[in-house]
Amino acid sequence: MKSTFLSLALFAAIGAVAASTPALAVPHAGDPVPPFTVPKSSGATVGSANFKGKPLYVNFFASWCGPCNAEAPDIARLYRTYHKRGLNIIGVDELEESDKAAGFARKYAWPFAVGVDADGTMGRAFGAVGLPVHVFVDRRGNVSTYRLGEMSPPEIEDAIKKIL
């Protein structure tokens, strides 16, 4: 009886949250990348229009996220390896303030733009229900690979090679 009550209470709570939360969109391979504009940790803005016709890797992260910290050095290394071939990366700090984003970027010497999605608007458009989230966009502006969760360096590199 007690577990049935708890199950019903949990179901009701989940339903209430789901009803009050805008639907999350999860991009699929072949879908156009959702349009976005976010402030950079430096204060300027960056958006999808900045990357039109260019291969783009969007990496959602947070400073507290263990897998995000584990991947960060490899993402910087892969950017340095493939930027000359046209790769663009934007790191998007999800639901944190610009000082956290800037600190993370400094810690890992990220040489690319870092946006701040403080209210989660961009994350919802990209289906960021957990972190990290990886979205690889080809030159036509279509999603090539979408991945929720940690990726190994070879997996990231393979996804990068698909969009170059």
NUTOR-414551 format. One record per atom (N, C-alpha, C, O): x, y, z; residue in one letter. Coordinates in steps of 0.02 Angstrom, whole numbers, padded with zeros to 5 digits, always signed. Example, Ala and Ser with C-alpha at 12.3 -4.5 7.8 and 13.67 -1.06 7.14 Angstrom:
residues 2
+00660-00284+00390a +00615-00225+00390a +00660-00165+00390a +00712-00166+00423a +00642-00112+00354s +00684-00053+00357s +00645+00002+00394s +00670+00057+00402s 
//
This chain:
residues 164
+00041-00059+00000m +00000+00000+00000m +00044+00063+00000m +00032+00110-00038m +00095+00063+00044k +00139+00121+00049k +00177+00132-00016k +00183+00189-00039k +00202+00078-00048s +00239+00086-00110s +00193+00108-00167s +00215+00144-00211s +00130+00086-00166t +00082+00107-00217t +00070+00182-00211t +00067+00218-00261t +00062+00206-00149f +00052+00277-00137f +00112+00317-00161f +00104+00369-00194f +00172+00294-00145l +00233+00329-00167l +00239+00329-00242l +00259+00379-00272l +00223+00273-00274s +00225+00270-00347s +00176+00319-00378s +00193+00353-00426s +00116+00323-00351l +00066+00370-00377l +00088+00442-00366l +00080+00484-00410l +00117+00456-00308a +00141+00523-00293a +00198+00542-00341a +00200+00598-00366a +00244+00496-00353l +00299+00509-00398l +00273+00519-00469l +00295+00565-00504l +00226+00478-00491f +00197+00485-00558f +00163+00553-00565f +00170+00586-00616f +00127+00574-00513a +00093+00639-00515a +00143+00696-00518a +00133+00745-00554a +00198+00691-00480a +00249+00743-00481a +00283+00748-00549a +00294+00803-00574a +00299+00691-00578i +00330+00691-00645i +00282+00721-00696i +00303+00759-00739i +00220+00703-00692g +00170+00730-00738g +00163+00805-00731g +00157+00841-00782g +00165+00830-00670a +00160+00903-00659a +00220+00939-00689a +00212+00992-00720a +00280+00912-00680v +00340+00943-00708v +00337+00940-00784v +00352+00990-00818v +00319+00883-00811a +00316+00876-00884a +00265+00924-00914a +00277+00951-00968a +00209+00934-00881a +00157+00978-00907a +00179+01050-00906a +00157+01090-00948a +00223+01069-00859s +00244+01138-00853s +00309+01153-00890s +00330+01211-00892s +00341+01104-00918t +00405+01112-00952t +00394+01110-01027t +00361+01064-01053t +00421+01160-01064p +00416+01156-01137p +00448+01093-01163p +00498+01069-01135p +00421+01066-01216a +00447+01004-01244a +00519+01013-01266a +00538+01064-01294a +00558+00962-01252l +00627+00962-01274l +00631+00935-01345l +00600+00884-01361l +00669+00968-01385a +00680+00944-01453a +00747+00908-01455a +00796+00934-01429a +00748+00851-01484v +00811+00815-01493v +00826+00812-01567v +00791+00780-01605v +00880+00847-01588p +00898+00845-01659p +00918+00775-01680p +00951+00739-01643p +00898+00757-01739h +00916+00691-01768h +00960+00703-01828h +00960+00757-01858h +00998+00653-01847a +01040+00657-01907a +00998+00677-01966a +00945+00648-01979a +01021+00727-02002g +00985+00752-02061g +00942+00813-02046g +00924+00850-02093g +00925+00825-01983d +00885+00884-01964d +00928+00946-01970d +00988+00944-01959d +00897+01003-01987p +00935+01066-01985p +00952+01082-01912p +00913+01067-01867p +01010+01112-01901v +01029+01131-01833v +00979+01184-01809v +00962+01229-01847v +00956+01178-01747p +00911+01231-01721p +00948+01298-01721p +01006+01302-01701p +00914+01351-01744p +00947+01417-01742p +00959+01437-01669p +00919+01422-01625p +01015+01471-01657f +01031+01492-01589f +01072+01555-01589f +01107+01571-01637f +01067+01592-01535t +01110+01648-01519t +01119+01646-01443t +01070+01644-01406t +01181+01647-01421v +01195+01648-01349v +01250+01699-01335v +01293+01712-01377v +01248+01727-01275p +01304+01771-01256p +01366+01729-01244p +01363+01674-01217p +01423+01756-01265k +01487+01723-01251k +01508+01742-01180k +01485+01791-01153k +01552+01702-01152s +01577+01717-01085s +01612+01785-01083s +01618+01816-01030s +01635+01808-01141s +01668+01873-01146s +01619+01930-01151s +01639+01988-01145s +01554+01916-01161g +01504+01968-01164g +01472+01978-01232g +01413+01996-01235g +01508+01967-01287a +01479+01972-01355a +01431+01914-01365a +01422+01873-01319a +01400+01909-01422t +01356+01852-01437t +01384+01811-01494t +01424+01836-01534t +01363+01750-01497v +01381+01705-01551v +01319+01664-01568v +01279+01647-01524v +01310+01649-01632g +01251+01612-01652g +01261+01570-01713g +01315+01570-01744g +01210+01534-01730s +01214+01488-01787s +01232+01525-01852s +01263+01496-01896s +01212+01588-01858a +01228+01626-01918a +01303+01635-01927a +01327+01641-01983a +01341+01635-01872n +01414+01641-01876n +01447+01581-01909n +01504+01585-01931n +01411+01525-01912f +01441+01463-01936f +01409+01437-02001f +01419+01380-02020f +01371+01480-02033k +01338+01459-02095k +01390+01437-02147k +01438+01472-02161k +01379+01376-02174g +01424+01349-02224g +01488+01319-02196g +01533+01300-02234g +01492+01314-02129k +01552+01288-02097k +01535+01228-02054k +01481+01226-02023k +01580+01178-02050p +01567+01122-02005p +01573+01146-01932p +01618+01185-01914p +01526+01123-01891l +01521+01148-01822l +01510+01091-01774l +01469+01046-01786l +01545+01094-01719y +01536+01048-01663y +01512+01089-01604y +01548+01133-01580y +01451+01076-01581v +01423+01110-01523v +01429+01062-01464v +01403+01006-01465v +01464+01085-01412n +01475+01044-01352n +01443+01078-01292n +01467+01130-01270n +01389+01047-01265f +01358+01073-01204f +01394+01043-01144f +01407+00983-01142f +01411+01086-01096f +01449+01065-01038f +01429+01106-00977f +01391+01154-00983f +01454+01087-00920a +01449+01127-00859a +01512+01114-00818a +01541+01061-00822a +01532+01163-00779s +01594+01157-00741s +01592+01101-00689s +01644+01073-00672s +01533+01084-00664w +01525+01032-00613w +01520+00962-00643w +01521+00913-00605w +01515+00956-00708c +01503+00892-00742c +01569+00853-00750c +01614+00875-00786c +01574+00796-00717g +01634+00755-00721g +01653+00735-00791g +01710+00745-00812g +01606+00705-00830p +01624+00686-00898p +01643+00747-00941p +01686+00741-00986p +01613+00804-00929c +01630+00864-00967c +01702+00884-00954c +01739+00902-01000c +01723+00880-00891n +01792+00895-00873n +01840+00844-00904n +01894+00862-00926n +01819+00781-00905a +01862+00728-00933a +01873+00738-01008a +01927+00725-01034a +01821+00760-01043e +01825+00769-01116e +01860+00833-01138e +01888+00836-01192e +01860+00883-01096a +01882+00951-01114a +01952+00954-01144a +01961+00987-01196a +02002+00922-01115p +02069+00926-01146p +02071+00896-01217p +02105+00922-01261p +02034+00841-01227d +02033+00810-01293d +01997+00853-01344d +02016+00855-01402d +01945+00888-01322i +01908+00932-01368i +01955+00989-01390i +01955+01007-01449i +01993+01017-01344a +02041+01070-01362a +02093+01043-01411a +02110+01076-01461a +02119+00984-01398r +02169+00953-01442r +02141+00941-01511r +02174+00955-01561r +02080+00915-01515l +02049+00900-01580l +02034+00965-01618l +02040+00966-01679l +02015+01018-01584y +02006+01082-01617y +02071+01104-01649y +02072+01124-01708y +02125+01101-01611r +02190+01123-01638r +02211+01080-01698r +02242+01105-01745r +02193+01016-01697t +02210+00971-01752t +02169+00986-01814t +02196+00984-01870t +02105+01000-01806y +02060+01004-01864y +02036+01074-01883y +02001+01082-01932y +02054+01124-01844h +02031+01192-01860h +02057+01215-01928h +02020+01248-01965h +02118+01197-01946k +02146+01217-02010k +02108+01185-02068k +02111+01210-02125k +02073+01131-02055r +02032+01098-02107r +01960+01125-02107r +01918+01100-02144r +01947+01175-02065g +01882+01207-02066g +01838+01195-02006g +01783+01224-02002g +01859+01154-01958l +01817+01139-01900l +01807+01201-01856l +01854+01238-01842l +01745+01211-01836n +01726+01262-01787n +01695+01226-01728n +01658+01177-01736n +01710+01251-01669i +01679+01224-01609i +01652+01282-01568i +01682+01335-01564i +01594+01270-01538i +01569+01315-01487i +01552+01272-01426i +01514+01224-01430i +01581+01291-01370g +01563+01261-01306g +01505+01301-01277g +01506+01362-01279g +01456+01267-01251v +01398+01302-01222v +01391+01279-01150v +01373+01222-01136v +01404+01326-01104d +01397+01311-01033d +01323+01314-01016d +01290+01366-01023d +01297+01258-00995e +01225+01250-00983e +01207+01266-00911e +01231+01234-00864e +01163+01315-00903l +01132+01333-00839l +01182+01357-00786l +01173+01345-00727l +01235+01390-00809e +01282+01421-00763e +01293+01493-00784e +01269+01515-00836e +01331+01529-00744e +01346+01599-00758e +01410+01605-00798e +01449+01558-00804e +01421+01664-00827s +01478+01674-00872s +01545+01665-00837s +01593+01645-00870s +01550+01679-00773d +01614+01669-00739d +01633+01595-00735d +01692+01578-00739d +01584+01552-00727k +01597+01479-00727k +01620+01457-00796k +01668+01418-00802k +01586+01482-00848a +01605+01464-00917a +01675+01488-00933a +01715+01450-00962a +01690+01549-00915a +01757+01577-00929a +01811+01539-00891a +01865+01526-00918a +01797+01521-00829g +01845+01483-00790g +01858+01414-00819g +01916+01391-00821g +01805+01381-00842f +01812+01315-00874f +01855+01320-00937f +01900+01280-00948f +01840+01370-00978a +01877+01380-01041a +01951+01395-01027a +01994+01371-01063a +01965+01435-00976r +02035+01449-00958r +02070+01386-00932r +02127+01372-00951r +02035+01349-00889k +02065+01289-00859k +02089+01240-00913k +02142+01210-00905k +02051+01234-00968y +02068+01186-01020y +02097+01219-01083y +02105+01186-01134y +02112+01284-01078a +02142+01321-01134a +02102+01313-01198a +02131+01301-01252a +02036+01319-01192w +01994+01312-01252w +02005+01373-01297w +01994+01429-01275w +02025+01362-01359p +02039+01417-01405p +01978+01438-01448p +01986+01476-01495p +01919+01413-01432f +01860+01426-01472f +01808+01463-01430f +01816+01471-01369f +01755+01485-01462a +01701+01523-01429a +01667+01481-01376a +01655+01421-01384a +01650+01513-01320v +01613+01481-01267v +01551+01524-01253v +01557+01582-01233v +01493+01494-01263g +01430+01528-01250g +01403+01509-01182g +01423+01459-01152g +01357+01550-01157v +01327+01539-01092v +01251+01535-01100v +01218+01585-01116v +01224+01476-01087d +01152+01465-01091d +01125+01465-01019d +01104+01413-00994d +01125+01523-00988a +01108+01529-00917a +01036+01508-00902a +01023+01483-00847a +00990+01518-00949d +00920+01500-00935d +00898+01435-00967d +00841+01414-00959d +00943+01401-01003g +00927+01336-01032g +00889+01337-01097g +00869+01284-01121g +00878+01396-01126t +00839+01401-01189t +00872+01362-01245t +00839+01323-01280t +00936+01371-01255m +00971+01336-01309m +00973+01261-01294m +00964+01220-01339m +00985+01243-01232g +00987+01173-01212g +00922+01137-01227g +00923+01080-01250g +00866+01170-01214r +00801+01139-01230r +00793+01128-01304r +00767+01077-01326r +00816+01176-01344a +00811+01170-01418a +00854+01112-01443a +00840+01083-01496a +00908+01095-01406f +00954+01043-01426f +00945+00978-01387f +00985+00933-01393f +00892+00973-01347g +00879+00912-01310g +00929+00896-01255g +00943+00838-01242g +00956+00948-01224a +01006+00938-01171a +00972+00921-01105a +00963+00963-01061a +00953+00857-01099v +00921+00833-01037v +00972+00809-00987v +00955+00793-00930v +01034+00806-01007g +01090+00786-00965g +01153+00813-00998g +01149+00842-01052g +01209+00805-00967l +01271+00831-00994l +01323+00776-00992l +01321+00731-00950l +01369+00779-01038p +01376+00824-01095p +01329+00805-01152p +01302+00750-01155p +01321+00853-01197v +01285+00841-01260v +01331+00863-01316v +01362+00916-01313v +01334+00821-01368h +01377+00834-01426h +01334+00837-01488h +01295+00791-01502h +01340+00891-01526v +01303+00899-01588v +01353+00918-01643v +01387+00969-01638v +01357+00877-01695f +01403+00889-01750f +01362+00908-01811f +01316+00871-01831f +01377+00966-01840v +01337+00996-01894v +01380+01002-01956v +01436+01027-01954v +01353+00977-02012d +01391+00980-02075d +01388+01050-02107d +01354+01094-02081d +01422+01059-02163r +01426+01124-02197r +01358+01147-02223r +01348+01207-02235r +01312+01101-02233r +01245+01119-02256r +01199+01142-02199r +01143+01163-02210r +01225+01138-02137g +01185+01159-02080g +01142+01104-02051g +01096+01117-02012g +01156+01041-02071n +01117+00984-02046n +01156+00945-01994n +01217+00939-01997n +01120+00919-01946v +01150+00878-01894v +01176+00814-01925v +01139+00779-01960v +01238+00799-01912s +01269+00737-01935s +01267+00685-01880s +01249+00627-01891s +01287+00705-01820t +01289+00661-01762t +01263+00698-01701t +01281+00756-01690t +01220+00666-01662y +01195+00693-01599y +01209+00640-01546y +01194+00582-01555y +01238+00662-01490r +01253+00613-01437r +01243+00645-01369r +01271+00698-01354r +01204+00613-01328l +01195+00632-01258l +01240+00587-01217l +01235+00526-01221l +01284+00617-01178g +01330+00578-01136g +01401+00582-01161g +01415+00608-01215g +01446+00555-01121e +01517+00558-01135e +01536+00521-01199e +01508+00468-01215e +01583+00549-01235m +01611+00518-01295m +01687+00510-01285m +01719+00552-01254m +01714+00456-01310s +01786+00446-01308s +01819+00491-01361s +01786+00511-01408s +01883+00505-01352p +01917+00545-01404p +01911+00516-01474p +01899+00554-01521p +01918+00450-01484p +01910+00423-01552p +01838+00433-01579p +01828+00445-01638p +01788+00429-01535e +01718+00440-01557e +01708+00512-01578e +01676+00525-01629e +01736+00559-01540i +01731+00630-01558i +01766+00642-01624i +01740+00676-01668i +01826+00614-01631e +01865+00624-01692e +01829+00596-01753e +01829+00627-01806e +01798+00538-01746d +01760+00508-01802d +01702+00554-01822d +01689+00564-01882d +01667+00581-01772a +01611+00626-01787a +01636+00690-01821a +01603+00716-01866a +01693+00715-01800i +01723+00775-01831i +01739+00760-01904i +01724+00800-01948i +01770+00703-01917k +01790+00686-01986k +01729+00681-02032k +01735+00695-02092k +01672+00661-02006k +01611+00656-02046k +01587+00725-02070k +01555+00729-02123k +01601+00778-02032i +01575+00843-02051i +01625+00886-02089i +01607+00939-02115i +01687+00864-02093l +01738+00904-02129l +01733+00895-02205l +01772+00924-02242l 
//
